[in-house]
Amino acid sequence: MKRTKQGTLNLPRDLTVERAEGFCRDLQAVTGDGGDLIFFGDRVESADAAGLQLLVSTRAMARAAERPFAIRRPSTVLRDALALSGLGDLLEENS
């Protein structure tokens, strides 16, 4: 996962258990760089509990470090997965 020129991050197409290990490594790299944690979710085509848990963990880390966290432009798949999981507040957060 690489930052765009604007410093934002694009979530991968696959936020599932099959991709969780690689996604976790990607998140560790970007959380260690000190930048804002602003994610674009418009590319997400599949998501499950493992992928969503990584987003929840990243938000918790961001809050503890007082760093900005937001998910912008969520795909319908991502929006629905978060809503069905009771995690719709991840989309409302924009700190």
C-alpha positions as CSV (number, residue, x, y, z in Angstrom):
1,M,0.0,0.0,0.0
2,K,1.5,3.3,-1.1
3,R,0.5,6.8,-0.3
4,T,-0.8,9.0,-3.1
5,K,0.8,12.3,-3.8
6,Q,-1.9,13.8,-1.5
7,G,-0.9,11.5,1.3
8,T,-4.0,9.3,1.2
9,L,-4.1,5.5,1.0
10,N,-6.1,3.3,-1.3
11,L,-7.7,0.2,0.3
12,P,-7.2,-3.0,-1.6
13,R,-9.9,-4.6,-3.7
14,D,-9.9,-7.6,-1.4
15,L,-10.4,-7.0,2.3
16,T,-10.9,-10.7,3.3
17,V,-9.2,-13.3,5.3
18,E,-7.3,-14.5,2.2
19,R,-5.6,-11.1,2.0
20,A,-5.5,-10.3,5.7
21,E,-1.8,-11.1,6.3
22,G,-0.6,-8.9,3.4
23,F,-3.0,-6.2,4.3
24,C,-1.8,-6.3,7.9
25,R,1.8,-5.8,6.8
26,D,0.7,-2.9,4.5
27,L,-1.1,-1.3,7.4
28,Q,1.9,-1.7,9.7
29,A,4.1,0.1,7.2
30,V,1.8,3.0,6.7
31,T,1.0,3.4,10.4
32,G,4.7,3.6,11.1
33,D,5.3,6.5,8.7
34,G,3.6,9.0,10.9
35,G,1.2,10.3,8.3
36,D,-2.6,10.7,8.4
37,L,-4.6,7.5,8.0
38,I,-7.0,8.6,5.4
39,F,-8.2,5.7,3.3
40,F,-10.1,5.7,0.0
41,G,-12.4,2.7,-0.2
42,D,-13.9,3.0,-3.6
43,R,-11.9,0.0,-5.0
44,V,-13.1,-2.5,-2.4
45,E,-14.9,-5.4,-4.1
46,S,-15.0,-7.9,-1.2
47,A,-14.8,-7.6,2.6
48,D,-15.2,-9.9,5.5
49,A,-14.7,-9.8,9.3
50,A,-11.0,-10.2,9.1
51,G,-10.5,-7.2,6.8
52,L,-12.9,-5.1,8.8
53,Q,-11.1,-6.0,12.1
54,L,-7.9,-4.7,10.6
55,L,-9.6,-1.4,9.9
56,V,-11.0,-1.3,13.5
57,S,-7.6,-2.0,14.9
58,T,-6.1,0.7,12.7
59,R,-8.6,3.2,13.9
60,A,-7.9,2.3,17.6
61,M,-4.2,2.8,17.0
62,A,-4.9,6.2,15.3
63,R,-7.0,7.3,18.2
64,A,-4.4,6.3,20.7
65,A,-1.7,8.2,18.8
66,E,-4.1,11.2,18.2
67,R,-3.6,10.8,14.4
68,P,-6.4,11.5,11.8
69,F,-8.3,8.5,10.6
70,A,-11.0,8.4,7.9
71,I,-12.5,6.1,5.2
72,R,-13.6,8.2,2.3
73,R,-15.4,7.2,-0.9
74,P,-16.4,3.8,0.3
75,S,-17.6,1.3,-2.3
76,T,-21.1,-0.1,-1.9
77,V,-19.6,-3.4,-0.8
78,L,-17.5,-1.8,1.9
79,R,-20.4,0.5,3.1
80,D,-22.7,-2.5,3.3
81,A,-20.2,-4.8,5.1
82,L,-19.5,-2.1,7.7
83,A,-23.2,-1.4,8.2
84,L,-24.0,-5.2,8.5
85,S,-21.2,-5.6,11.1
86,G,-22.4,-2.6,13.2
87,L,-19.3,-0.6,12.2
88,G,-20.9,2.2,10.2
89,D,-19.3,4.6,12.6
90,L,-16.0,4.0,10.8
91,L,-17.4,5.9,7.9
92,E,-18.7,8.8,10.0
93,E,-15.4,9.3,11.7
94,N,-13.3,12.1,10.1
95,S,-10.8,13.1,12.7
